[in-house]
Amino acid sequence: MPKTLILACALLSLALPSPAQTHSHDHHSATPTATPTATPAATATSPVKSLPMVNAEVRRVDAGAGTLTLKHGAIPNLDMPPMTMVFQVRDPSLLGPLKVGDKLRFSADKLNGAYTVVDLEATP
């Protein structure tokens, strides 16, 4: 066989689709592939995920600014280590009964770019 014919056959075989590329899809026997979907972000009115409750101590309450300074444990959903920091409060009415030194449990999330207390409860 001449070298030109061998080369032409080789090139032609590369240009043709393989049987795997040309078979039709049988939707009854094929396993559908899952398409990942984006999880909607939590909003102030309807959080879509369950947030962990974290132990904390109140260091400062600023009702006028709607903020709460907490010395808190690790916050797993925010990948945040224990520290003292200022949080926005989603519902400022939660600040009313709080005072410096109170112990509580709270959940926080990042809402509209700010670390925000979403829920809290007093602890003994």
SVG drawing of the C-alpha trace seen along z (x, -y; Angstrom):
<svg xmlns="http://www.w3.org/2000/svg" viewBox="-40 -56 45 58">
<polyline fill="none" stroke="black" stroke-width="0.4" points="0.0,0.0 1.5,-3.4 2.4,-5.7 0.1,-8.4 -2.9,-6.0 -2.0,-5.0 -1.7,-8.6 -5.0,-9.5 -6.8,-6.6 -5.2,-7.6 -6.3,-11.3 -9.8,-10.2 -10.2,-8.0 -9.3,-11.0 -11.8,-13.2 -14.7,-10.7 -16.6,-10.7 -16.2,-7.6 -19.2,-5.3 -19.5,-6.8 -20.0,-10.2 -22.6,-9.2 -25.0,-7.0 -28.4,-8.3 -29.3,-8.9 -31.9,-6.5 -33.5,-8.6 -35.1,-5.5 -31.9,-3.7 -29.4,-6.6 -28.6,-8.0 -29.4,-11.7 -26.6,-14.0 -27.5,-16.4 -27.0,-20.0 -25.8,-21.9 -28.1,-24.7 -27.2,-27.7 -28.6,-27.9 -30.5,-31.1 -28.9,-33.5 -30.5,-34.0 -32.5,-37.1 -33.6,-39.1 -37.1,-37.9 -36.6,-34.2 -33.3,-32.4 -32.9,-29.3 -30.4,-27.5 -30.3,-26.4 -27.7,-28.4 -25.8,-27.1 -26.4,-28.7 -23.2,-30.0 -22.4,-30.9 -21.6,-34.5 -21.3,-37.3 -22.6,-40.8 -19.8,-43.4 -21.8,-46.4 -25.3,-47.2 -25.8,-50.2 -29.6,-50.3 -29.3,-53.6 -26.9,-51.9 -28.6,-48.5 -25.4,-46.8 -24.3,-44.3 -20.7,-43.7 -20.2,-40.0 -17.4,-37.9 -18.4,-34.7 -17.3,-31.2 -16.4,-29.9 -19.1,-30.5 -18.9,-27.5 -21.1,-28.8 -19.0,-32.0 -15.7,-30.1 -15.0,-32.5 -12.8,-31.7 -13.8,-32.8 -13.3,-36.6 -15.0,-39.8 -16.6,-41.8 -19.5,-44.1 -22.5,-42.6 -25.5,-44.3 -28.8,-43.0 -31.5,-41.9 -34.3,-42.8 -33.3,-45.8 -36.1,-44.9 -33.9,-42.0 -31.6,-44.6 -34.1,-46.0 -33.6,-43.6 -29.9,-43.1 -27.2,-44.5 -23.4,-44.2 -22.4,-40.9 -25.5,-38.9 -24.8,-35.4 -26.7,-34.3 -26.7,-32.0 -27.0,-33.5 -26.9,-32.7 -25.3,-34.9 -24.9,-35.2 -23.5,-37.6 -26.5,-39.6 -26.0,-42.4 -22.3,-42.3 -22.5,-42.7 -22.1,-40.1 -25.6,-40.1 -27.2,-38.5 -30.2,-36.7 -31.5,-35.2 -30.6,-35.1 -31.8,-33.6 -30.8,-34.3 -28.9,-31.5 -28.7,-31.0"/>
</svg>
